[in-house]
Amino acid sequence: MTNSQPAILIIQPLMPQLDEKLTQHFHCHRLYEQQDPVGFIQQHGIAIKAIVTRGDIGVETAILEQLPACKAIAVFGVGTDRIDLDYTAKHGIQVSITRDILTEDVADLALTLMLAFSRNLVAYHQFAKAGAWENSSVELSTRASGKRIGIAGLGAIGLAIARRAEAFGMQVAYTARTAKDVSYKRCDNIEQLAAFSDFLVLALPGSAENLQLVDAKVLTALGKEGVLINIARGTVIHEADLITALQQGTIKGAALDVYPHEPMINPALRELDNVLLTPHIASATHETRAQMTSNVLENLRNYFSEGKMITAL
């Protein structure tokens, strides 16, 4: 690493493989390592040409305001809800995401959570591993095939989930800002979608308009046999309402991969038996993370050589 290389700012820790590659090509400043981030930005901000961040972290506008030479943000992920896109557009800052790379893995996990919850897979595993089958019989689980699935957000990930659900003979409905050219039923709002659904899958952006969208009314509409699955953002759920609904049996259960205050998971969720929890691992496969790493690196290299990020929004 030499000071002749373009200076970039890494907001939060990245995968070691990506960090290593960035170090080979750029003069990397790591904001998360600074004891005085504000003072660091004041001292070095004028030299920063680009930012690398994660989808769940984004970058504060207050930081961007102090980086006059920064005209590129490479996001390791697809989330942009924590980046002020109005500000970046106004100031000519390109934003890239790892578009279309995560889709299949996230859709796979959505169906995995649905099947694992409905078939009580974790409890059956524990039952068999403990040797309990020798002395008692198992309780019955619930079929997923042929049930109704509601998908909130029919972007690339939502469509991939819908295709998988069709293979299980499921009836599919959705909500989206605009009608899609699909055969699935479109509901006017998420409360109607919940009322339709045996499984309500959240695949929508974590934008301000979706903040705590799934509240007590939506959960009541989902009903006692309904299961909530979230592979979107933890913030799209009113967590206190969800916990109450789970505790009181308003809904059958929930399978969650994302949470409002990651990596912290509300202790009340961890105590419940009708919840399946995973630690935000929807895109956590070797194949996808390797492609995401390459995408971020190539976006930055292309920006500094050609002035254009490859997968800019």
Residue pairs with C-beta under 8 A, 6 or more apart in sequence:
1 23
1 24
1 26
1 27
1 28
2 27
3 27
4 27
5 25
5 26
5 27
6 26
6 27
6 49
6 50
6 304
7 26
7 27
7 29
7 44
7 47
7 48
7 49
8 22
8 26
8 27
8 28
8 29
8 48
8 49
8 50
8 51
8 52
8 300
9 29
9 30
9 31
9 48
9 50
9 51
9 52
9 63
9 67
9 70
10 19
10 22
10 28
10 29
10 30
10 31
10 32
10 51
10 52
10 53
11 31
11 32
11 51
11 52
11 53
11 54
11 57
11 58
11 59
11 63
12 31
12 32
12 53
12 54
12 57
13 19
13 30
13 32
14 22
14 52
14 54
14 76
15 76
15 289
15 293
17 289
17 290
17 293
18 76
18 292
18 293
18 296
18 297
19 28
21 293
21 297
22 28
22 52
22 296
22 297
22 300
25 297
25 300
25 301
26 50
26 300
29 40
29 44
29 48
31 37
31 40
31 41
31 63
34 40
41 63
41 66
41 67
42 66
45 66
45 67
45 68
46 67
46 68
46 69
47 69
48 67
48 69
48 70
49 69
49 70
49 71
49 72
49 304
50 70
50 71
50 72
50 73
50 74
50 300
50 303
50 304
51 59
51 64
51 67
51 70
51 72
51 73
51 74
52 73
52 74
52 76
52 296
52 300
53 59
53 73
53 74
53 75
53 76
53 83
54 75
54 76
54 77
55 75
55 76
55 77
55 78
55 79
55 80
55 82
55 97
56 77
56 79
56 82
56 233
56 262
56 280
57 82
58 75
58 79
58 80
58 81
58 82
58 83
59 73
59 82
59 83
61 84
61 87
64 70
64 84
64 87
64 88
64 91
64 93
70 93
71 91
71 92
71 93
71 94
72 93
72 94
72 95
72 96
72 299
72 300
72 303
72 309
73 83
73 88
73 93
73 94
73 95
73 96
74 96
74 296
74 299
74 300
74 309
75 83
75 95
75 96
75 97
75 98
75 296
76 98
76 292
76 293
76 296
77 97
77 98
77 102
77 283
77 292
78 97
78 98
78 99
78 102
79 97
79 205
79 206
79 233
80 95
80 97
80 205
80 313
81 205
81 206
81 207
81 208
81 233
82 206
83 95
85 95
85 313
87 93
88 94
88 95
94 303
94 308
94 309
94 312
94 313
95 309
95 312
95 313
96 295
96 296
96 299
96 309
96 310
96 311
96 312
96 313
97 311
97 313
98 291
98 292
98 295
98 296
98 311
99 311
100 156
101 283
101 288
101 291
101 292
101 295
102 157
102 282
102 283
102 288
102 292
103 156
103 157
103 160
104 160
104 288
105 282
105 283
105 284
105 285
105 287
105 288
106 157
106 160
106 203
106 231
106 282
106 283
107 157
107 160
107 161
107 163
107 164
108 164
109 231
109 257
109 278
109 281
109 282
110 157
110 161
110 164
110 201
110 203
110 229
110 231
110 282
111 161
111 164
111 165
111 168
113 229
113 231
113 255
113 257
113 276
113 278
114 144
114 149
114 199
114 201
114 227
114 229
114 255
115 121
115 144
116 122
116 255
116 276
117 227
117 229
117 253
117 255
117 276
118 141
118 142
118 143
118 144
118 147
118 199
118 227
119 141
119 142
119 144
120 139
120 141
120 142
122 276
124 138
124 141
127 133
127 138
144 168
144 170
144 199
145 168
145 169
145 170
146 168
146 169
146 170
147 170
147 171
147 198
147 199
148 170
148 171
148 172
148 173
148 196
148 197
148 198
148 199
149 161
149 162
149 165
149 170
149 171
149 172
149 173
149 197
149 198
149 199
149 200
149 201
150 172
150 173
150 174
150 175
150 187
150 193
150 194
150 196
150 197
150 199
150 200
150 201
151 158
151 161
151 162
151 165
151 172
151 173
151 174
151 175
151 193
151 201
151 203
152 158
152 174
152 175
152 190
152 193
152 200
152 201
152 202
152 203
152 204
152 213
152 214
152 232
153 174
153 175
153 176
153 202
153 203
153 204
153 205
153 232
154 162
154 174
154 175
154 176
154 180
154 182
154 184
154 203
155 176
155 203
155 204
157 203
157 231
158 174
158 176
158 201
158 203
158 204
159 180
159 182
161 201
161 203
162 172
162 174
162 182
162 184
165 172
166 172
171 185
172 184
172 185
173 184
173 185
173 186
173 187
173 193
173 196
173 197
174 180
174 182
174 184
174 185
174 186
174 187
174 193
175 186
175 187
175 188
175 189
175 190
175 192
175 193
175 204
176 186
179 186
180 186
185 196
187 193
187 196
190 213
190 214
190 218
191 217
191 218
191 221
192 221
193 200
194 200
194 214
194 218
194 219
194 221
194 222
194 223
194 226
195 221
195 222
195 223
197 222
197 226
198 225
198 226
198 227
199 226
199 227
199 229
200 214
200 218
200 222
200 226
200 227
200 228
200 229
201 229
201 230
201 231
202 214
202 228
202 229
202 230
202 231
202 232
202 236
202 237
203 231
203 232
204 210
204 213
204 232
204 236
205 232
205 233
206 232
206 233
206 234
206 235
206 236
210 233
210 235
210 236
211 235
211 236
212 235
212 236
212 237
212 238
213 236
213 237
214 228
214 236
214 237
214 238
214 241
214 242
215 238
215 241
216 238
216 241
216 244
216 245
216 250
219 228
219 241
219 242
219 245
219 250
219 251
220 245
220 250
222 228
222 250
222 251
223 250
223 251
224 249
224 250
224 251
224 252
225 252
226 251
226 252
227 251
227 252
227 253
227 254
227 255
228 237
228 242
228 251
228 253
228 254
228 255
228 256
229 254
229 255
229 256
230 236
230 237
230 254
230 255
230 256
230 257
230 258
231 257
231 258
231 282
232 258
233 258
234 256
234 258
234 259
234 260
234 261
234 262
235 260
237 260
239 259
239 260
239 266
242 254
243 266
243 268
243 269
243 272
244 250
245 251
246 253
246 254
246 269
246 272
246 274
246 275
247 268
247 272
252 274
253 274
253 275
253 276
254 274
254 275
254 276
255 275
255 276
255 277
255 278
256 269
256 275
256 276
256 277
256 278
257 278
257 279
257 280
257 281
257 282
258 280
258 282
259 265
259 266
259 269
259 280
262 280
263 279
263 280
265 277
269 275
269 277
270 277
283 289
283 292
295 310
295 311
298 310
299 309
299 310
299 311
299 312
300 309
302 308
302 309
302 310
303 309
